[in-house]
Each structure stands twice: as C-alpha cells, then as structure tokens.
Amino acid sequence: MIISGDGTEERIRLAERLRAVRLHAGLSGKELSQKSGWQPSKVSRLETGRQLPSEPDLLRWMELCGVDEGDREGLLALREAATTAHRTWQQRMRRGQQPVQADYNRLVEASTRIRHFETAWVPGLLQTPVYARIVFTEMVSLHHVDIRDIDSAVNTRMQRQRCLYDTTKHFEFLLAEPVLRWRFCPPEVLRAQLDRLRGVIGMPNVRFGILPLDATVGTPPQNAFQLYDSTAVVETFAGETMHSRVDSAIYNRVLDRLWSDALVGDTALTALEAAGALLTG
C-alpha cells in the first residue's frame, strides 16, 4: 500500500527496521529484489517509508532475510500500528486527485481479495468514465482541491479496472439500493452506469449484490467501507482511515452478515432493471 499523507512515526520505524534486517541478512537491495521478484524501486520505496508493505510483502521480506519468530511478531505489530492511520482529504489531495487514484491502483494490484460495501457511490472499479468524472468534480467542489487534474484522475481510475480480469483476484461488490437511485448525475449517465453494473454479474471472479431498502436486515449498515486483504479503508466527508488486521476483522464480519440479506444473480439483475426503468430523460 502506498501512503501519500504525512509520515508517521510507526511507518518510519518500520521502514528503518526493514532496511536493518536486510543488512543483517547480508543482502543488497538488488539481491533482495531479485530473490523476491520485485522491482528494485519497490525495495527502495519500502525502505524509505514511501510505500507501506502489504502483509504478504512483509512476510516475504522476513522470510528472505531470515527473521526469527520474536522479531517477526514485532514487525507485524509495527505494520499494524502504521496502517491504522487517518488522513484528511486536504492532506491526501494536496497534489491532486490522480496520485490518490494511483495509490489505490497499487493497493488493488497488491491484494488478492477486494471487498466493497457502498452506500452512496458506485465503486471506482465499476464506474464508467463519465460517472467517475462527476465524482471527481464533486470532490473538487467539496474539498476546494487546488490542482484540477480530473482528466488524469479519471484515466488512472479506469486503468485500475483491468484488475477485474485478473482471475487470481476475487472481488465482491455489495451496493445499498440508494446507490442505484440517487440522482446526483443526469439520467443518461446513471442509465449507462447501471448497464455497466449488469455486465459484471456472472463474471467468474466477481460477486455482485444489492442490499434492498425494503428488506429486513440483520445488521443495519452504518457506513461504507472497502477491504483489501487484511486492510480496511473507511472514507468519510473529512478523510479516510485505514485499519489493519485486528480492527479490519470487524468489517469482514459485518460484510459477511450484510451479504446474507443481499440480492444476487437474477434478483440483483431485476433490481438494476427496476432502477433503470425509473429513469426519465
């Protein structure tokens, strides 16, 4: 995971520890990149704190450097502390929206299980370019973004969608029904977006569902969130908070419960068609 906000003490300490264990193992950065199959630039980013390692990355690093069991637990705990971080949107978007989208591209690329529960927007991985443009335009207005890089932000988000066709990854998208109904964009834009959602139903590595408004739910949804393996991301009007292993477990449990009340398959398709039939213009 790439972190674009201000540095945290835990992240800096983790980066320093990674470099220390590599040196203790007698490996150069180039040798470690060759053994791991990573680009040398990734090793550099991890050791300078510009990139936070995913848990599989960290486990691989420790394996290659021969880290003993006691130190392994300490490094894992340090990563967990570093990944529980809150950043305001002003921090995140001070260089524009494109770098934020590039961060999420790398996060998806580094993950094997990606799970979304959304209450307002269609997930970026499923957005049409026109819909995405409206989303980014809203962010500029809401957060007074100084750098107007909407075109490059849309292009970067669209690049992320290539990961949907990587069958080594599994995706889950559960949308609350208001996502299909709220008219923050013109009817023709929402109609095209609903068509796009129909297209993902039945993809072999995608689970798609809708949480209907008129159903009895066992767990009332309190907020939207995303899960990337063991990392949970919660976005609010003010910013985003990332949670690691222990805290992210509750989000996985909640999503499992929400899925038990979801419309899937043909019933989800019927809900999409019903939402489209209500559009005029």
CORLIN-V666415 format. One line per field, one symbol per residue. phi: phi as a letter, one per 40 degrees, with the letter a starting at -180 (. if undefined). burial: # if it has 16 or more other ideal C-beta (glycine too) atoms within 10 Angstrom, else .. A space follows every 10 residues. Layout:
phi->???
burial->???
This chain:
phi->.cbbcccbdc cccccccccc cccccgbcdc ccccccgccd ccdccccbgc bccccccccc dccccgcccc cccccccccc ccccabbccc ccbcbhcccc ccdcdccccc bbbbbbbbbb bcddcbccdc cdcccccccc ccbfccccbc dccccccccc ccccccccbb bbbbbcdddc bcbcbddccc cccccccdcc cgccbbbbab ccccbcbcbc ccacabbbfc bbbbbbccib bbbcdccccc cccccdcccc bccbfccccc cccccccccb h
burial->###.#..#.# #..##.###. ##....#.#. .##....#.. .##.###.## #####.##.# ##.##.#... #...##.### #####.#.#. .##..##### ########.# #..######. ########.. #######.## ..#.#...## .###.###.# #.##....#. #######.## ....#...## ####..#... #....##### ##........ #..####### #####...## #####.##.. #..##..##. ###....##. ##..##..#. .
